Amino acid sequence: MTAPQQSAGERAFATFLQLENQARAAASSEALAYSIVNDGLGLFEFRHVALLIGGRVRAVTGVSVPDPHAPFIAFIERAALQLQQGDHHAAAGVVSAEWLDAASRDDWQALSAAEALWLPLKGRDGGVFGGVWLARGRPWQPAEYLLGEQLAGAWSHAWLALEPRKIWQPQRLRRKAIVAVVLAALALLFPVRQTVLAPAEVVPLGGRVVTAPLDGVIAEFMVKPNQPVKKDQLLVRFDNTVQKAQADVAARALGVAEAELHTGSQRAFQDAESKSRLDLLAATVAQKRAELAYAQDLLQRSEVRAERDGIAVFADADRMTGKPLRTGERLMELADPAQSELKIELDVGDAIEFPAQAAVALFPDSDPLTRYDARLERVAYEAAQTPGGGLAYRLDARFTDRAPRIGLRGTARVSGEKVALGVYLFRRPLAALRKTLGV
């Protein structure tokens, strides 16, 4: 009896080694799956074997392509899910009917063999990513599922080598997804400083605006943009042809009125009627003197002079030369180059609450790597129309350290109150959604 027993053991061991070699030599996961469900018949004498990866049947004994809607496939996948959810899913062993629900037990009796062996396939971290269901009519022996457990280790290693990134583990993936969602939700609650970006310009602080003193046409600009000027220096000369003519006419009319008054005064000694007209002639002279003074004042206004020292801030002299102007239209601004502030045009859609002395950073368009720090001083309560046709709130900020040159343009970043990260990221989309839905 000893010799035949040893011969059977040797044959079983040889078959076991052959199955391991076939697993290592498999060129693809399909070839490995075929070997798992078919080549172990000589070792285990099973009726059928089903290979499950990630909760789905990948191969069945004697079937080239498993039908996912077949009753047997549905039963195996449901039974494997219940095995993986229990405490016994990580160890090889004979399947007990108590591990399955009533419907699965009924399907087991109708669709599979009476005795089933479950061999879990484990990853490098010890997690189960699949399993092998072996079923036959006679009971399994401890030595058989010990060999099956060893084979399951070889199959797992080979499968991970062929499909290292295709192992889908629903439970672990579900846990990771839950953890990711929780971490994302916590991250959205993290407080951050809310900021907005808006176009900005460096403008003079406390500058003196120079306006047109009369209706007329500019004849010549006597200064250039950003040129330093002194008090009483000539800035702009208007075309004074009309004013000269008016002054000359007023002077001649005054001479005529004075001559009539002198003649009337001489006649008043002899003519009572001439004496009665003296008051009217005197009033006429006064009127003509006032007209001459007004004409001379207009003539003097045709030359605009600086009221203080500073620099002449304006855009382009050529565009304004020869252009008809009304009294009060802006010509330029006299500014102190050492005194400047930041004018910010904040779009109404970006309006947020700003704390007192909110931090402002200016990044010039000409040098975006340079930063100028400032503090918010004023915020307009009412939005005004911008030159581009939009509506914006004006914000004024005072530079805290060095100040750039007047006229420099760039982008200002204004810091508001601290809010949750979710509000910071989704404020504009939520506002657009609210407008769309009308809530």
Order of alpha helices (4+ residues) and beta strands (2+ residues): alpha-alpha-alpha-beta-beta-alpha-beta-alpha-beta-beta-alpha-alpha-beta-beta-beta-beta-beta-alpha-alpha-alpha-beta-beta-alpha-beta-beta-beta-beta-beta-beta-beta-beta-alpha
